[in-house]
C-alpha cells in the first residue's frame, strides 16, 4: 500500500491522478474530511494530523511505500512522519526536496531541505529524493494581479530558471514509488526551457490572447508582500527574498534532462501548462 502526504496540494493532487489512471490503490493522508471528497476513485482517505503521532500510526498500518511532502520550514513534522514510518516497517520513501540544496553557498531554503534530506537518510529506510526547481504552477499567483488589471511583479529580472509542471514531478514520483532501481537516487528535475519571468508572461499572454503587463523594477520584498498579502512568517519571507535574489543573479537556472531520461519523453513546456490551465486565468 502507498501512502501519500500532501495529497491535495499541487504535486500530490497530480500524483493521485497518475496513480488512479494506472489503477493503483493508494492511501491519502488528509487532515480535513472535506478535502477527502476531492480524491479519485482508487484513493483511500485516512484522516491524520502531523501533530498527532497516533493518527499517523493508524494511517501507516500496512503501508509499504511513503510519498513524503512536508510543507513549511520546520523539521518536527518530518521527524514525526519518519518515526511513524519506522514503526510501521515502511520499505520505501520518495521525498520531495528542492533544487535549492544544490546552490553554493547553501541558502536558507536549501538548508531546510538539506536537513530534511539528512533526516530521511538517517532513518535507514530506502529512499529516493526528488529535487524540483521552480514550479510552473507558481504562475497561478499572478491571477489576483491579472484580475485587478495590475502588472505582474518581476523580482528576478534577467535571471532564468527552468520551471517544471507539477504533473511531471508526479509522474516521476509514481515511477519511483512503484518501480525498482531508484533507491538512493537524488534527481534534479526541471522543465525543458530556461525562462525569465518576462518570458513566461509573454508565453501566457499569447496563450490567453491578452496583453499582460510586467513591472520589472519590483523588489523581492514587494513580490513577497504580493504573494502573502496578510503577511508571511519572517524566516520564510527572508528565505523567499533570498531566493529571488539568487534568481536575479542567474544562479538557480540550471536545466537538466532528468525528466526525459526517467519518463522516456520530454517534460512539458510552459506553453503546454498554460494551455492546460487557461481556464484558471479566466476573468
Secondary structure, 3 states (H helix, E strand, C coil): CEEECCCCCHHHHHHHHHHHHCCCCEEEEECCHHHHCCCCCCEEEEECCCCCHHHHHHHHCCCCEEEECCCCCCCHHHHHHHHHHHHHCCCEEEEECCHHHHCCCCCHHHHHHHHHHHHHHHCCCCEEEEEECCEHHHHHHHHHHHHHCCCEECCCCCCCECCECHHHHHHHHHHHHHCCCCCCCEEEECCCCCECHHHHHHHHHHHHCCCCCEECCCCHHHHHHHHCCCCCCHHHHHHHHHHHHHHHCCCCCCCCCHHHHHHCCCCCCHHHHHHHCHHHHCC
